[in-house]
């Protein structure tokens, strides 16, 4: 069997993604990752899990980039910190909106 045709249990997928099994179940229920059933059990295709992992990493990198700020020494440090707080709140709000939809 080739690695790309391998199916994973929810626990194996959770371990591969570095998240908990309840979290992977939530992802499946939100239809963010494809799966099929074998009896009462859910199975995930390895390529789908790897693709999801890359999407997730891209989102994480985008969030980190959004939090990045160039330090301008002519600007007050308090203003810089306020700008960072606003950026973090904007990213968190965007994440909540995306997960609610």
C-alpha positions in Angstrom: 0.0 0.0 0.0 1.5 3.4 -0.9 1.6 6.1 1.7 -0.8 8.3 -0.3 -3.6 5.7 -0.2 -3.3 5.2 3.5 -6.2 6.1 5.8 -5.9 7.3 9.3 -8.0 7.0 12.4 -9.1 10.2 14.1 -6.4 9.6 16.8 -3.7 9.1 14.2 -4.8 12.3 12.4 -4.9 14.2 15.6 -1.4 13.0 16.5 -0.1 13.9 13.1 -1.6 17.4 13.3 -0.5 17.9 16.9 -4.0 18.5 18.2 -6.3 16.6 20.5 -8.8 14.0 19.2 -11.8 16.1 20.3 -10.4 19.0 18.3 -10.1 16.8 15.2 -13.7 15.7 15.7 -14.7 19.3 15.8 -12.8 20.0 12.6 -14.6 17.1 10.9 -18.0 18.2 12.2 -17.3 21.7 10.8 -16.5 20.0 7.4 -13.0 21.6 7.3 -11.5 18.2 6.6 -13.0 15.3 4.5 -13.6 11.9 6.0 -15.5 8.7 5.4 -17.1 6.2 7.8 -16.2 2.6 8.3 -19.1 1.4 10.4 -19.3 3.9 13.2 -15.7 4.9 12.9 -14.3 7.9 10.9 -11.4 7.5 8.6 -9.3 10.2 7.0 -7.2 10.0 3.8 -3.5 10.8 4.5 -3.3 13.3 1.6 -6.3 15.2 2.9 -4.8 15.4 6.4 -1.4 16.6 5.0 -3.2 19.2 2.9 -5.2 20.4 5.9 -1.9 20.7 7.9 -0.4 22.9 5.2 -3.5 25.1 5.1 -3.4 25.4 8.9 0.3 26.3 8.8 -0.3 28.9 6.1 -3.0 30.5 8.3 -0.7 30.4 11.3 2.1 32.1 9.4 -0.3 34.7 8.1 -1.4 35.5 11.6 2.2 35.8 12.8 2.9 38.1 9.8 -0.1 40.2 10.7 1.2 40.6 14.3 4.6 41.6 13.0 5.4 45.3 13.3 8.3 47.4 12.1 9.8 49.2 15.1 10.0 52.9 14.4 12.2 54.4 17.2 10.7 57.8 16.6 7.3 56.5 17.7 6.5 56.2 21.4 6.7 52.7 22.8 3.2 53.0 24.2 1.9 53.7 20.7 3.8 50.7 19.3 2.3 48.4 22.0 -1.2 49.8 21.4 -0.7 49.1 17.6 0.3 45.5 18.4 -2.7 45.0 20.7 -5.0 46.3 18.0 -3.4 43.9 15.5 -3.8 40.9 17.8 -7.5 41.8 18.4 -8.1 42.1 14.7 -6.6 38.7 14.0 -8.6 37.1 16.9 -11.8 38.7 15.6 -11.1 37.5 12.1 -10.4 33.9 13.4 -13.7 33.9 15.4 -15.6 35.1 12.4 -14.1 32.4 10.2 -14.8 29.7 12.7 -18.4 30.8 13.2 -19.2 30.8 9.5 
